Amino acid sequence: MDESVAFATTFNQFYSSLVFFARKLIRDEFAAEDIVTEIFLKYWKKQKHFNSLPAVKSYLYISTRNACLNHLHHRRFEAATKANLLVLSDDFDDDHVLNQITRTEVLRQVYSIVESLPVECRKIVLMSFIGGMSNQQIARRLHISVHTVKNQKFRGIRLMRTRAQKCY
């Protein structure tokens, strides 16, 4: 039998059943028709590899099922992406994004200035302002006097202010 006649016979025999099968799986008539059409295009290229009708039938149904599962997976992924984009678009309007960029840049500069402080001064500034520790807690932890903590903190703030003014 000629390849095109064999293909037409197979197409006429299984197309409607496969569309029905796909429609039951994905609940979308147009997508089901597209999927089955794609499956038949793949079958057209491979039809000479099949030697029996049960093998063809099996290939068509399994391929349709897999294509439907891929379609559903893709549809769920698209839905999740759209939902995420809606949330992001609500949370990230232009003003919000610009504010976050500005905040990030300011924090980067502050951390850069803090990192440039002398070691002991930096340690006390970080423990106080980042760690939230009191002067007494810092003094106990570093085994130094509260007066030294206050002096180092004052020195750190003064150095930070001077260096920040140079940035602007």
FENGIVEN-V565914 format. One record per backbone hydrogen bond with DSSP energy under -1.0 kcal/mol. CO is the residue of the C=O (numbers start at 1). NH is the residue of the N-H. E is the energy in kcal/mol with one decimal. If there is no record, write none. Layout:
co,nh,e
CO,NH,E
CO,NH,E
//
This chain:
co,nh,e
2,6,-2.6
3,7,-2.7
4,8,-2.3
5,9,-2.4
6,10,-2.5
7,11,-3.2
8,12,-2.7
9,13,-1.9
10,14,-2.3
11,15,-2.7
14,18,-2.8
15,19,-2.5
16,20,-2.3
17,21,-2.6
18,22,-3.0
19,23,-2.8
20,24,-1.9
21,25,-1.4
22,26,-2.7
23,27,-2.3
28,32,-2.5
29,33,-2.2
30,34,-2.2
31,35,-2.8
32,36,-2.5
33,37,-2.4
34,38,-2.4
35,39,-2.3
36,40,-2.4
37,41,-1.9
38,42,-2.2
39,43,-2.6
40,44,-2.4
41,45,-1.3
42,46,-1.2
43,47,-1.6
46,49,-2.6
47,50,-1.4
52,56,-1.8
53,57,-2.9
54,58,-2.5
55,59,-2.5
56,60,-2.8
57,61,-2.5
58,62,-2.7
59,63,-2.7
60,64,-2.2
61,65,-2.6
62,66,-2.6
63,67,-2.6
64,68,-2.4
65,69,-2.4
66,70,-2.5
67,71,-2.4
68,72,-2.8
69,73,-2.5
70,74,-2.8
71,75,-2.7
72,76,-2.7
73,77,-2.4
74,78,-2.6
75,79,-2.4
76,80,-2.7
77,81,-2.6
78,82,-2.8
79,83,-2.4
80,84,-2.5
81,85,-2.6
82,86,-2.3
83,87,-2.1
84,88,-2.9
85,89,-3.1
86,90,-1.9
87,91,-2.4
88,92,-2.8
93,97,-2.3
94,98,-2.6
95,99,-2.5
96,100,-2.4
97,101,-2.4
98,102,-2.6
99,103,-2.8
100,104,-2.4
101,105,-2.4
102,106,-2.6
103,107,-2.6
104,108,-2.3
105,109,-2.2
106,110,-2.6
107,111,-2.8
108,112,-2.0
109,113,-2.4
110,114,-2.8
111,115,-2.5
114,117,-1.5
118,122,-3.2
119,123,-2.5
120,124,-2.0
121,125,-2.5
122,126,-2.8
123,127,-2.3
124,128,-2.2
125,129,-3.0
126,130,-1.5
126,131,-2.7
127,133,-2.5
134,138,-2.3
135,139,-2.5
136,140,-2.5
137,141,-2.5
138,142,-2.7
139,143,-1.0
139,144,-2.0
145,149,-1.8
146,150,-2.5
147,151,-2.4
148,152,-2.7
149,153,-2.5
150,154,-2.7
151,155,-2.7
152,156,-2.6
153,157,-2.5
154,158,-2.5
155,159,-2.7
156,160,-2.6
157,161,-2.5
158,162,-2.3
159,163,-2.6
160,164,-2.5
161,165,-2.1
162,166,-1.3
163,167,-1.0
164,168,-1.1
//
